[in-house]
Amino acid sequence: MLSQEVTMHTLNPSVPNPFAMLIDPQAVVTAMDRSDRLARLKRKIYRPLDKPLLARQDGTADYDREIDDDADEADDGVGLDG
């Protein structure tokens, strides 16, 4: 079986050896850069839907503090069990 694989690869050198990519990744990158088929692919840049939340200076933090303070004042300290 091994001799068939070796013979097949030596007879048809256009069949890429996937393990060669592990040995020489720069050759793979170079081949990708020269590839006409890859160049013809439609490309689109996808951006994440979730954007990082940045602290705003528009008073949102002040509003949140007011709500939290009001919730603390509404709590009369009496437990539910008695």
Backbone as CSV, one residue per row, in Angstrom:
resi,resn,N_x,N_y,N_z,CA_x,CA_y,CA_z,C_x,C_y,C_z
1,MET,0.830,-1.191,0.000,0.000,0.000,0.000,0.876,1.258,0.000
2,LEU,1.934,1.249,0.778,2.828,2.393,0.838,3.498,2.635,-0.506
3,SER,3.863,1.568,-1.190,4.515,1.737,-2.489,3.572,2.369,-3.499
4,GLN,2.269,2.063,-3.410,1.296,2.686,-4.312,1.203,4.186,-4.050
5,GLU,1.202,4.582,-2.761,1.114,5.998,-2.424,2.348,6.750,-2.905
6,VAL,3.510,6.167,-2.707,4.745,6.807,-3.140,4.765,6.920,-4.651
7,THR,4.355,5.872,-5.338,4.330,5.880,-6.792,3.327,6.905,-7.304
8,MET,2.145,6.959,-6.669,1.139,7.912,-7.103,1.653,9.341,-6.957
9,HIS,2.335,9.618,-5.876,2.829,10.976,-5.659,3.979,11.315,-6.614
10,THR,4.819,10.357,-6.886,5.934,10.639,-7.785,5.478,10.730,-9.232
11,LEU,4.424,9.993,-9.598,3.918,10.070,-10.967,3.130,11.352,-11.208
12,ASN,2.450,11.820,-10.192,1.626,13.017,-10.337,2.079,14.055,-9.312
13,PRO,3.104,14.822,-9.618,3.612,15.784,-8.638,2.676,16.965,-8.397
14,SER,1.606,17.100,-9.202,0.676,18.207,-8.978,-0.225,17.954,-7.777
15,VAL,-0.274,16.703,-7.311,-1.044,16.398,-6.108,-0.218,16.864,-4.915
16,PRO,-0.712,17.838,-4.168,0.090,18.380,-3.070,0.183,17.411,-1.900
17,ASN,1.303,17.450,-1.259,1.512,16.655,-0.066,1.117,17.521,1.129
18,PRO,0.068,17.143,1.854,-0.382,18.002,2.959,0.657,18.147,4.066
19,PHE,1.549,17.182,4.205,2.564,17.268,5.245,3.676,18.246,4.874
20,ALA,3.806,18.550,3.603,4.809,19.529,3.180,4.461,20.917,3.704
21,MET,3.174,21.157,3.908,2.759,22.451,4.446,3.279,22.647,5.862
22,LEU,3.415,21.566,6.613,3.922,21.668,7.978,5.405,21.981,7.996
23,ILE,6.105,21.511,6.984,7.555,21.691,6.942,7.928,23.088,6.464
24,ASP,7.203,23.602,5.474,7.556,24.902,4.894,6.313,25.784,4.757
25,PRO,5.837,26.380,5.851,4.621,27.197,5.763,4.803,28.452,4.912
26,GLN,6.017,28.967,4.809,6.240,30.162,3.987,5.980,29.860,2.509
27,ALA,6.302,28.643,2.077,6.022,28.255,0.694,4.516,28.218,0.443
28,VAL,3.760,27.810,1.454,2.304,27.779,1.317,1.763,29.203,1.187
29,VAL,2.260,30.111,2.014,1.807,31.503,1.948,2.160,32.113,0.595
30,THR,3.338,31.816,0.099,3.754,32.325,-1.211,2.855,31.775,-2.311
31,ALA,2.548,30.489,-2.245,1.665,29.877,-3.244,0.265,30.481,-3.175
32,MET,-0.208,30.780,-1.973,-1.525,31.400,-1.829,-1.530,32.799,-2.434
33,ASP,-0.445,33.528,-2.253,-0.358,34.877,-2.817,-0.351,34.857,-4.342
34,ARG,0.225,33.820,-4.944,0.307,33.726,-6.407,-0.907,33.054,-7.030
35,SER,-1.810,32.527,-6.236,-2.937,31.754,-6.745,-3.979,32.651,-7.418
36,ASP,-4.251,32.370,-8.687,-5.292,33.105,-9.408,-6.677,32.732,-8.895
37,ARG,-6.861,31.479,-8.556,-8.169,31.024,-8.068,-8.530,31.709,-6.757
38,LEU,-7.568,31.838,-5.866,-7.850,32.525,-4.607,-8.086,34.013,-4.824
39,ALA,-7.388,34.595,-5.771,-7.546,36.024,-6.045,-8.928,36.338,-6.613
40,ARG,-9.541,35.383,-7.302,-10.857,35.615,-7.898,-12.001,35.438,-6.913
41,LEU,-11.729,34.905,-5.739,-12.795,34.722,-4.756,-13.317,36.071,-4.285
42,LYS,-14.626,36.107,-4.033,-15.203,37.328,-3.480,-14.763,37.429,-2.024
43,ARG,-14.403,38.620,-1.636,-13.924,38.825,-0.269,-14.843,39.797,0.452
44,LYS,-15.047,39.511,1.700,-15.851,40.385,2.529,-15.266,40.352,3.933
45,ILE,-15.175,41.493,4.543,-14.655,41.570,5.904,-15.840,41.527,6.862
46,TYR,-15.816,40.569,7.762,-16.866,40.441,8.759,-16.391,41.052,10.068
47,ARG,-17.225,41.842,10.653,-16.908,42.491,11.920,-17.801,41.882,13.008
48,PRO,-17.311,41.806,14.216,-18.151,41.257,15.291,-19.343,42.174,15.565
49,LEU,-20.462,41.553,15.911,-21.660,42.331,16.193,-21.554,43.050,17.530
50,ASP,-20.891,42.428,18.469,-20.745,43.025,19.790,-19.540,43.942,19.800
51,LYS,-19.780,45.176,20.079,-18.684,46.133,20.173,-18.348,46.314,21.647
52,PRO,-17.120,46.571,21.958,-16.776,46.756,23.370,-17.481,47.986,23.935
53,LEU,-17.982,47.815,25.138,-18.654,48.930,25.789,-17.610,49.826,26.434
54,LEU,-17.593,51.038,26.019,-16.660,52.008,26.568,-17.409,52.908,27.544
55,ALA,-16.734,53.316,28.584,-17.361,54.202,29.558,-17.700,55.533,28.895
56,ARG,-18.950,55.901,29.007,-19.380,57.159,28.402,-19.375,58.257,29.462
57,GLN,-19.184,59.447,29.017,-19.173,60.593,29.917,-20.469,61.404,29.797
58,ASP,-21.527,60.783,29.285,-22.750,61.546,29.034,-23.757,61.468,30.177
59,GLY,-23.335,61.059,31.359,-24.232,61.046,32.503,-24.875,59.701,32.767
60,THR,-24.561,58.694,32.000,-25.147,57.381,32.218,-24.746,56.826,33.578
61,ALA,-23.497,56.990,33.951,-23.032,56.489,35.249,-23.745,57.223,36.379
62,ASP,-23.962,58.531,36.239,-24.683,59.292,37.264,-26.115,58.790,37.392
63,TYR,-26.756,58.534,36.268,-28.122,58.026,36.277,-28.180,56.658,36.962
64,ASP,-27.223,55.788,36.656,-27.182,54.473,37.290,-27.019,54.600,38.800
65,ARG,-26.169,55.526,39.246,-25.972,55.726,40.689,-27.262,56.213,41.354
66,GLU,-27.980,57.104,40.679,-29.249,57.593,41.230,-30.244,56.455,41.395
67,ILE,-30.350,55.603,40.398,-31.276,54.471,40.466,-30.873,53.538,41.600
68,ASP,-29.594,53.248,41.719,-29.122,52.369,42.788,-29.382,52.981,44.158
69,ASP,-29.169,54.283,44.304,-29.414,54.947,45.583,-30.894,54.934,45.929
70,ASP,-31.768,55.155,44.932,-33.208,55.116,45.172,-33.647,53.727,45.608
71,ALA,-33.067,52.698,45.038,-33.418,51.330,45.413,-32.990,51.052,46.847
72,ASP,-31.861,51.592,47.277,-31.401,51.405,48.651,-32.309,52.133,49.636
73,GLU,-32.787,53.328,49.286,-33.669,54.088,50.162,-35.031,53.427,50.277
74,ALA,-35.498,52.762,49.223,-36.802,52.113,49.251,-36.791,50.876,50.132
75,ASP,-35.649,50.304,50.376,-35.540,49.124,51.221,-35.658,49.574,52.675
76,ASP,-36.706,49.118,53.368,-36.928,49.566,54.741,-36.207,48.707,55.772
77,GLY,-35.497,47.705,55.320,-34.714,46.890,56.234,-35.505,45.783,56.892
78,VAL,-36.807,45.693,56.655,-37.628,44.645,57.249,-37.552,43.422,56.360
79,GLY,-37.230,42.265,56.950,-37.140,41.038,56.176,-38.511,40.509,55.807
80,LEU,-38.574,39.606,54.871,-39.841,39.032,54.429,-40.404,38.046,55.439
81,ASP,-39.562,37.497,56.286,-40.030,36.466,57.205,-40.466,37.042,58.546
82,GLY,-40.542,38.316,58.677,-41.102,38.749,59.922,-40.657,40.027,60.395
